Amino acid sequence: MSEPISPITLPPAINPQQEGEWLRLKLQQWLDSQFIPELVNQQIARRAAQIYLRQRFEGENDLGSLVIAIVTEMQAFDFSKSFYGEFAIANAVGEILLESIGINYCCGQLDS
């Protein structure tokens, strides 16, 4: 039987505003690099960063909970002008955050 994945906890937010802005920029860069840069990518990145920021202000440090919050709240976003959906955005945020804390997520493996 497989082992459950251990939770990944982010360090407490020292400067959540700066963290949110950093995430917004990184996510927009990722979105723009996957297909073509589009105005909607800015809106998606801004909304995902707002969700992330609010969660961090509320003291959330668990990566899984942050990703679930983004999936849940991004369901209300209008993705009709985008190639993306809420799951792709939440997964991208998770990958960006994993990379930022030095965790390699390649090929289904988590390596520190």
C-alpha positions as CSV (number, residue, x, y, z in Angstrom):
1,M,0.0,0.0,0.0
2,S,1.3,3.5,-0.7
3,E,2.2,6.0,2.0
4,P,0.2,9.2,2.4
5,I,1.9,12.4,1.3
6,S,3.1,14.4,4.3
7,P,1.7,17.9,4.6
8,I,3.9,20.7,3.3
9,T,4.0,23.7,5.6
10,L,5.1,27.1,4.3
11,P,7.1,29.3,6.7
12,P,4.9,31.9,8.4
13,A,4.3,35.0,6.2
14,I,6.7,37.8,7.3
15,N,5.4,40.3,4.7
16,P,2.2,38.9,3.2
17,Q,1.6,41.9,0.9
18,Q,5.1,41.4,-0.7
19,E,4.5,37.6,-0.9
20,G,1.2,38.1,-2.7
21,E,2.7,40.5,-5.2
22,W,5.6,38.1,-5.8
23,L,3.1,35.3,-6.4
24,R,1.0,37.4,-8.7
25,L,4.1,38.2,-10.9
26,K,5.4,34.6,-10.9
27,L,2.0,33.2,-11.8
28,Q,1.5,35.8,-14.6
29,Q,4.9,34.9,-16.0
30,W,4.0,31.3,-15.9
31,L,0.6,31.9,-17.6
32,D,2.2,34.0,-20.3
33,S,4.9,31.5,-21.0
34,Q,2.6,28.5,-21.4
35,F,0.6,29.9,-24.4
36,I,0.6,33.5,-25.4
37,P,0.5,36.6,-23.1
38,E,-3.1,37.7,-22.8
39,L,-4.9,40.4,-20.7
40,V,-6.9,37.7,-18.9
41,N,-3.7,36.2,-17.5
42,Q,-3.2,39.4,-15.5
43,Q,-6.7,39.1,-14.1
44,I,-6.3,35.4,-13.3
45,A,-2.9,36.1,-11.5
46,R,-4.4,39.0,-9.6
47,R,-7.4,37.0,-8.4
48,A,-5.3,33.9,-7.4
49,A,-2.9,36.2,-5.5
50,Q,-5.8,37.9,-3.7
51,I,-7.1,34.5,-2.5
52,Y,-3.6,33.4,-1.5
53,L,-3.0,36.7,0.4
54,R,-6.2,36.5,2.3
55,Q,-5.5,32.9,3.3
56,R,-2.0,33.8,4.5
57,F,-3.4,36.8,6.5
58,E,-5.8,34.3,8.1
59,G,-2.7,32.3,9.2
60,E,-2.9,29.5,6.6
61,N,0.5,27.9,6.1
62,D,-0.5,24.4,4.8
63,L,0.2,24.2,1.0
64,G,-2.6,21.7,0.4
65,S,-5.1,24.0,2.1
66,L,-3.9,26.9,0.1
67,V,-4.3,25.0,-3.2
68,I,-7.8,23.8,-2.2
69,A,-8.8,27.4,-1.4
70,I,-7.6,28.6,-4.7
71,V,-9.4,25.8,-6.6
72,T,-12.6,26.5,-4.7
73,E,-12.6,30.3,-5.0
74,M,-11.4,30.4,-8.6
75,Q,-14.5,28.4,-9.6
76,A,-16.3,31.7,-9.6
77,F,-13.8,33.3,-12.0
78,D,-14.9,33.5,-15.7
79,F,-12.3,31.4,-17.6
80,S,-14.2,31.7,-20.9
81,K,-11.4,34.0,-22.4
82,S,-8.6,31.7,-21.1
83,F,-7.0,28.4,-21.9
84,Y,-6.9,27.7,-18.2
85,G,-9.3,26.6,-15.4
86,E,-9.2,26.7,-11.6
87,F,-7.3,23.4,-11.3
88,A,-4.5,24.5,-13.6
89,I,-4.2,27.7,-11.7
90,A,-4.2,26.1,-8.3
91,N,-1.6,23.5,-9.4
92,A,0.6,26.2,-10.9
93,V,0.5,28.2,-7.6
94,G,1.4,25.0,-5.8
95,E,4.4,24.4,-8.1
96,I,5.5,28.0,-7.7
97,L,5.4,27.8,-4.0
98,L,7.1,24.4,-3.8
99,E,9.9,25.8,-6.0
100,S,10.2,28.8,-3.7
101,I,10.9,26.6,-0.7
102,G,13.4,24.4,-2.6
103,I,11.2,21.3,-3.1
104,N,11.6,19.6,-6.5
105,Y,8.2,18.3,-7.7
106,C,9.3,16.7,-10.9
107,C,7.8,13.4,-12.2
108,G,5.5,12.8,-9.2
109,Q,8.3,12.8,-6.7
110,L,8.9,15.4,-4.0
111,D,12.6,15.9,-3.3
112,S,14.0,18.5,-0.9
